[in-house]
Amino acid sequence: MFKTFLSGLATVVKFFILVCLVIVIYNEAFFYLPKEQQAAIDSFCRSLSPVKFDSSAGKLYSGNACALDAAGNPMACQTAVFLDGPIGREMFESFDSALKQQQLPHRMVCLRSDGGLLKGAERIAQLIRREKLDTCVADYVEYTAVYDKSTQRFTPHATTTHHDVSCGSVCPFMLLAGTERVALGQQFNIKLHHPGTPSKTCLGTVYQNSDLSKENVLLALVQQSPSQDAAAHHFLYQRALQTNFRKKKPDIVSHTDFAKYRLFTKSFQ
């Protein structure tokens, strides 16, 4: 009986090792394929993944960003543009298009996102730095127009408001790209976690929490911070690495720690 159990256990272990080897070989070979084949495989694997990430949901809006007083009323409102939703190609392309067409109505870019694709965040951060734009996170946001890539302009949008504002995952590192970084209020959340490294498999995308050796986007972003902020921003990066991305609860940075990490250069409460 015991020998049968050990034999079965050995078979399971061998199968697990074989699967791991196949995944490793597959992922190493993937990067040597032509880009067209990579795109086809990636599309197929995404269709099989039980976890869907809809990067097309990321939008560019314009409207007002406000702090909230003790009674929950908007105050210290400022006009702004907003990067809202999953960070990815759609968000980047809308933002890039608005800049190229000189359609950006405000120089302040406020963020409301729980994260997304690292490369998308990196490219957006590069645009923010290149254009010397300000960034912000606010307690309360009000959207009155949305950017339409097809017409290359902002179009009126039924007024939408949000009190549940958070900037999580890679979003705080986009925030750091602002020339001025503005905090509007004390009720929004800054959330951190380890970014993980994606490995593409046809069982879905597997994230390894430890390996950042190939392409460390977060580190690249903090290394571009001004000299007076560099050390504090690096500490923020180190803190993000301490929280496993697979945990349901991210690491929420308390507002008392904002100064420690030099998240903001201006604050309105």
N, C-alpha and C positions, 0 to 999 in steps of 0.2 A: 504493500500500500504506500509506504513512505517512498520507496524507490520509484513508484509510478508518479507520485507527486513531484519528486525531484526531476524526473525525466520530462514531465510536462512543463515545469518551470524553466528548465534549460531550453526547451523548444520555444517558449514565449520570449525568453531573453535573446535567443539567436534571431528570431523574427524581428524583434525590436531593433537590434543592431543592424540587421540587413536593411530595414526601412530607413534608418538614420543614414546609412552609407549611400543609399539611393538618393535621398534628399540632398546630401552634401554634393554628390557627383552631379546631380541634376542642376543644382544652383550654380556650381562652378562652370558647367558647360553652357548654361543659359546665356551668360554674358559674352560668349564668343559667337553666338548666333547673329545673323544679320538682323538689323533693327526691325524689319518688317515681320520676321518670324518671332522675335521677342514680343512685339505688339500683339500678334495673333495668339500666342501662347498665354500672354498676360490676360487678354480679353477672355479666353476660354476658361482659364483658372478662376478669374473673378466671377464668372457666371456660375461656377460650382461652389463658391465660398458661401457658407451660411451667414457670414457677416458682410453686410453690404455697406459700402461707403460711397455716398452720392456727392461727388465733388461739384456737380452741377448746381447744387443747392446754395453754394456760396454766392452772395450778391454784394453789389455796391449800391448804397443808398445815400441820400442827403437828407438833412433835417436838423434836429436839435438834440444836444446832449446836456443833461442837467444833473445836479446833485439833488438829493431829497432832504427836506428838513425833518424834524422829529415827528411831524404829523403826516409825513409822506407826501408833501407837496413839492413840486419841482421848484428849484431855485438855482441861481447862478448859471442859467442856461447859456449855451454857446452854440452857434451854428457850426456844423461839421459834416464831413462825409463819413460813411460807416462801412467797414468790412464786416459782414455779418454771415455767420454760418460756417460750414465746412471749408477749410482752407485747401484750395486746389487750383486746377487749371482755370475754371470758370471765374473764380474770384480774381486771379492774377490777370487774366486776359481783359476783364472788364476794367480793372484798375489801370492797366497799361494803356488800354484804348482811350480812356478818359484823359489820361495825361498827354498822350500823343495828339489828341484832338483839342487839347487845351479846354476841356470841358469840366475840369475839376473846379467846383464853385467855391471851395473853402480849402484852406491850407492845413486844417486840423483833421486828422484821420483817427476816428474812434473805432475801437475793436469790441466785437461781441462774438466770440467763437470759442468752442471747446476743443479746437485743434483741427488737425488734418494732415496733409502731406507735407513732409519736411521741405522738399524742394520747392513747393509752391510758396511756403512761408519764406524761404530764403530769397526767392526772386522778388516777392513783394517787399521784403525788408530792404533789398538793394534799391528798389525804386524810391522808397521812402527816404533813404539816405541820400540818393543821388539828387532828389528834388528838394532836399532839406525841409521836409514836411514835419509837422508836429504830430504826436500821437496822443491818444487819451483813452481812458476807461471811465465810464460814468455810471451812476446809480440808475439812471433813467434815460431812455432814448426814445425819440419820436421820429419816425420816417415819413417824409412827405413826397419823396421822389425816388425813383429807381433808375439805374443806368441801363440803357438798352444798347447792346453792342451793334444791333442791326441798323439802328438810326444814329448811333454814335453820339447820343446825348441823354441827359436825364429827362425822364418823362414823369408826369404827375402820378402819384401813387396814393391810394386810399390810406389815410393817416393810420399808421400802425405804431403802437407803443409797447415798450418792454420794461418791466421793473426787475426782471430776473437776469441781470447782466453778469456774465463771467467771462474771463479770459484765461483759457486753460491750455495745457499741453505745450505746443510750440507757440501759441499766441503771445505769452509774455515776452518771448524773445523777439517777436516782431515789434512789440511795444518799445523795446530798447533801442530800436532804430530811429526813433523820433529825435529831432533837434531839441525840442522841448517835449517833455512827457508830462501830461496833465492828468491829475486825479480829480474827478468831479464827484465828491461825496465819499461816504464810508460804508456803503451797503453792497457794493459790487464785490466779486470774488476773483482773486488771482489763484489759479490752480496749477500745480506742478506734478509731473511724473517723468520717469525715465522714458525716453523716446522709443527705445527698442530698435532693433535692426530687422527689416523685413526680409524673409526668404520666400520666394515664390514657389509654391508647390500646387499641384492640382487637387490637393486636399484643402486648398485655401492658402492664405498668406500666413506663414508662421513667423512670429516675432520672437527674436532672441533678446533677452533683456540686457545682456552683458557686453556684446560685441559692438563697439563703436569705432573699430580700427579702420574700416574701409572708407567711410565718408561721414564725418561727424559734423552735421549741419549746425547743431546747437553751439558747439564749441567755435565754429567758424563765425557765427553771429556775434557771440560775446567778444571775440577777439577784435571785432571791428568797433567796439565801444570806445568813446573818448578816453584818454589816459586817466582823467580824474574819476571815471566810473569803472574802469577795467577790472580792478580787484573785486569790487562789490558785485559786479555782474558775473564774474567767474565764480564767486561764492554761491550765487543763485543757481548757476549751472550745476555746481557740485551738489547742491541740495536737491535739484531735480533728479539726479542720478540715484539718489538714495531711496526713491519711491518706485516700487515695481509698477510698471504701467498696467499690469493685468489686475491690480487691486481695484475693487469697485470704488473705493473712496480715494481720490487724489489728495495730495498734500496742499491744503489751503494756507496761503501765506497771510498771516494776520496783518491788519493795517498798521500795527505798531512796529512791524518789521519792514515796512516799505522804505523807511529811511536807511535801514541797515543795508539793504540791497540796492539803494539808489534807483528805485524803480521810477520815481517821479521827480521832476524838477519844479513842478508847480502843483498847488493843491487848492481846491475850492470846496468849502464845507458849509 
